[in-house]
Amino acid sequence: MRKGFVLLRAMSLSALASFMILPAATDVFAQNAAPRKANVVRPSEADAAAARDADVVFMKAWSGTRPRTVPESKLTVRGASAGKQAASKEGEGRGDNLFVRVPGHLTFNGGNVVETAESHDIYLAAQGCLTPSCFGDPETFLRDLGKSEFIHITDQYVHETASNRYTLGEGATIPFTVSKTPLTDHDVRAFVHAVASASGETGYGHVYHVFIPPGQDECFDATFKVCASNIFCAYHSSVTFKDIGHVLYSVEPFADVPGCQVAPGSPNGSLIDSTNDVLSHELIETITDPDGSAWFDITSGGMFGEEIGDECVFVVFIGQGAFSDPVIIDVEGRKYALQPEYNNRAQACTAER
């Protein structure tokens, strides 16, 4: 939760004046996107059973500009308690004003980080949304991000400096029918289990990103209270399956909707930039805090910890709407509207190491 602090920073740090419009942006992306092999995976009842039996280690949601009716960070199902206790002690004495949020250094709490990894996109392919272009162009973005200066902001947290250590791996498509009944994280875990079982790619060297088509809601559980439709824009999680082991994943409900959209006038349009803004947030948090026990900042007064991305989400009001207020970042020769990340070395939100 950032409450008054975010709004205050948003007014003074609006990046709208810096937006650069690129003509024919979608053509630029299409020309640079090499085709990938499309694996069609159909989850089974065995995948659903594995999801039920799995140990969910960590879940953390990002609310975008939605009202923060639940804590923004550390929505933990189980695990990571030692790290949180250490972080709470670190945060003592910072003040107890719940309405003012001042970014602070991320503290290392002893957990695992992701030094190098492949991203694997999982698309729920529904009628009218059968290809990655339904979500913009996340594959081109992930390729660019892995080669960028921007991704090196994670160097200080994972203690690696090599370039292109976060790459795009093989993904999958799951045939899907949009329903009025929300998906739950159990359903998502079954999707992830099916794809990870087929590929055999698990552990900290792989991150799965599940893209949910427009019109389909997704919630944490069957109470349907904490959902994409009312609370969060995306989340990242880690789970240990009894058969295939530890798996990292993020969930990206359709991002080009009110509450999750970037401000109008972004370089590539609302669809591409809103998706990439959300995806960047979740991937970089997964790298620096995959299990909720590595790098985060905790404040006093009973507030929950904020990760590298949470520290640097700003909001801008335009007309009657609230939008994510990113900065324009040059990533491998293309302009993207992305939020910055918290940089301990610079003691600020930056887009470079």
N, C-alpha and C positions, 0 to 999 in steps of 0.2 A: 504493500500500500504506500502510495506516495502523496496522495491528497493535495493539500495546499502547496507543497513544494513544487510538484510537477507543473502546476498551473502557473506559478510564479516564474519558473525557469522558461516555460514555453513562451511566455509573452516577450521575454527579453532575448531569446535565442532562436526566434523563428527563422527558418532557412528559406522561406518562400522567395525572398529577393534573389537568392542564388540559383534558383532553378534554371536549367538550360534545356530548352526543348530541342529534341533531335527529330528531324523529319524522317518519316517512314521507318519508325523504330522497329516495328514488327518485321519488316524486311531485313533489317540489320541482323536481328536474332535468327531468322530463318536461314540466312546465308552462312551463319557461323555454327549452326547446330548439326553436328555429325549424327547420323542415325545410330540408334543403339538397338541391340537385340531385345525383342519384346518377349518376355517369358510370361505366359498365362498360367496363373496358379489358382486352383479352386480349393479353398479351405474345406476340411472335412470335420466330422464330429470328433475325431481324434485331436484335431487342433483346438477345438472348443474345450475339450477335456483338459488338454495341456494348459490352456489359458486359465481354467478354473483352479487347477492345482498349483499354479505358479506362485512364487513369492515376489510380490511387487515391492521393490526396494524403495522406490522414490517416484514421486510425481510432483511437478511444479508447473503451474499455469501462468500464462501471460494474459492480462486482461485488456491490453490495448487501451482504448479510451472508454471502455464500458465502466459503469459504476462498480466500485470495488467492494462488493458485499461479502467477499471472503478474502482472506489474506492473499496477496499477490503471489507470494513465494512460499516455498517450503510446504506445499500441500503434500505432506509426506504420509504415505500409507504405513510404512514401517521402515525401521533401520535408520542409520545416520544419527542416532541419539548422542553418541559421544562427541561427534563433530559439533552438533548444535550446542551442547553444554559448554564446550570450549569457546565457541563463538560468543555465547551469552556473557561469559566472564570477560571476554575481550571488549564487549560493548558497554560494560558498566561505566557510569559516570558521564555518558554522552548527553544526558538530559532526558526528560520524560514527556516532552511535548509531542503528542500523537499526531498533530496536524502540521508539523513542519518536518520535512524529510531532507536531511543534508547528506549527499553522497559521501561515503567514506571509503577508506582502503578496504580492499578485499583481503580477508584473512585466510590463510591456509589451515585447514583443520584435519589434515592427515590422510584424506581419502584419495582415491585413484583419479587420475586425469587421463585425457586421450591425447597421446603424443603424436599419433599418426592414424589415419582411418580412411576407409572408403565410405561414401554415402550411397545408399541404395533407396531409390524412390519406389514407392508402392502406390499405384494409382487405382482407386476404386472406379472402374470404368462403367458409367451408367449411360443410358440413352441420352444423347445430346452432349455428353462429356466423355468421349471415348479415347482422347489422346492427351498427352501432356500440355498441348496448347490450350486446353480448357482452363488451365491454371496459369497461363502465361508462358514462361519458358524456364522452369526451374533447373533443367539440366544444363543449359548454357550458363546460367548464373553459378551453379555449383562448380562447373569447370573453371570459370573466371575467378571465383572467390578463392579457390585453392591455389591459384597462381598469383594472387594479388598481394600488395603491400598491406592491405587492410587485415588479412588473416594473421599477419605477423604480430598483431596486438596480443595474441595468445602465447607468444614465445615466452614471455616473462612468467607465465603461470604453469606451462608444461615443461619448461627448461629444454626446449628444442628450438633450433633456428633454421633448419633446412627448409628450402622452398618446395612448394607443391607436395606437401606431406598429407594434405587432405584432398582426396581425389574422388572422382565419380565412378562408382562401381556399377555392376549390373543391377537392374531393377526388375520390377514385375508389374503385371496388370492383373487385377482381380475383377472378374465380371460381377456387376453389382446392380441392384435395383433400388432406386431412391424410395424411401418409405417415410410416412408421417411419424412412425415410431423411432425415437432417437437410437442411434448406436450407443453402446457403452464402451468403456475402456476394456471390458472383457472381450467384446467383439474385436476391438482393435488388436488386442494381444493375440487372438486367434489368427488374425490376418498375418501378423508379424511372425508368429510361430510357423505358419504354413510356408511363408517365403524363406525364412531363415533355415528351416529344416530341409527345404529343397536345395538350397545353395550350400549349406554347411558352414556359412560364414557368420560366426558369432563372436562374442567377446568385445573387448574395448577397441578393437581395430575396425569395427563396422558399426554404422549408425543407419537405422532405417527411418525413412520419412514417409508417413502415411498421408496421402492427399485425399480429402473427402469432397465429393462433388457438390455443386450448389444445390440447395434445397434439402440437404440431409443434415439433420442435427446430430450432435454427439455429446454424450454426457459422461461424467466420471463413473456413475453407477446407476442402477435401476431406480433410484429415487427420483432421477431426472431433475435434480435441483441445481447442480453445478454443470452448466452446459455451454456449448458454443453459442447458442441462441441468446443467452442472457448474462454470461459471466466471463468467459475467456475467448481469446482469439486462437490460441495454440498452447501446447504444453509439451514438455519432454519428460521422459520416464525411463526407468531401468527396471528390468525384471529378470528373475532367475527361474528358468524352466527346469523341471526335474530331468528332462531327457537331453536337451541341447545346451543347457547352461545359461550364462549371463548374456543378455541382449539389451542394447540401447536403442531407443526409438523416440521419434517425435511425432506429433499429430498436428496436421495442418488442415483444419476445416476451411472451406472456401473463404478466402480472405478479403475478396472485393465486396465487402458488405459494410454498412454503417457500424462504426465502433472499432473496425479493424483496418480501415482504409488509410493510406497515406494521403496527405493533403493534395488537393487538385493542382494540376500543372506539373506533375512529376515527369521525368524525361521519357519514360517508356509507357506512360499511361497507368491508370489505376490498377488494372488487373495484374500486369507484370510486376509493378513496383510494390504493390500491397503484398503479393505472394512472397516476393523475395525479401521484403522487410521482415516478415514473420519468420521465414525460413532461416535467414541469417541469425536472428535473435535466438532461435531454438538450437541451431547447430553450434554456435559459439558457446552458449551456456552448457550444452552437452560436453563440449571439449574441456571446459574448465571446471565443471562440477557435475559429472555424469550421475553420481549416486547421492547427491545432496550432502556430501561429506568432505568436499575439497575446498574450492575457493568461493567464498561469499562474504558479505558484510552483514552484520547483525546490529540492530539498534536496541536500546533499552525500552522500557515502558511496555513490554509485552509484544512488541512488533516482531514480525518474522523476517528472516534473512532475505537479502536481495543479492542476486547473482550479477555477473558482469553486464548482462543486458538490461536487467531491471533498473540498474543505477542510472541509465541514460535514455529512458523513454520520455519524450516530451510531447506535450499536447498543444495543439493550436485550434482556436475556435474560428470558423469561417461561416458567416450567416448563422443558421440554426444548428450547424453540425460541429462535432468535435472530431479532429483527425490526428493521426500520428504525425509528428512534425520532424521528419528526418533531415539529414544533410545530403548533399549531392556528392557522391563518392565515385571517383574514376577507378573502375575495376577492369584491368586488362583492356584499356582503350575504350570501354563503354561506360556510360554514365548510369548510375543506379541511385535511387532514393532509398537510403538505408539509415537506420539509427546508428549513432556511434556506440562504442563500447567503453567500459570504464578501464582506464589505464593507471595502474598503481604508480608507475614511474613518473608519469606526467601529473598525477593527482587531478585528473580531469577526464571527461568523456572525449575521446579522440577517435580518429579514423586511421591512425598510423601507430606503429610500435613506439 
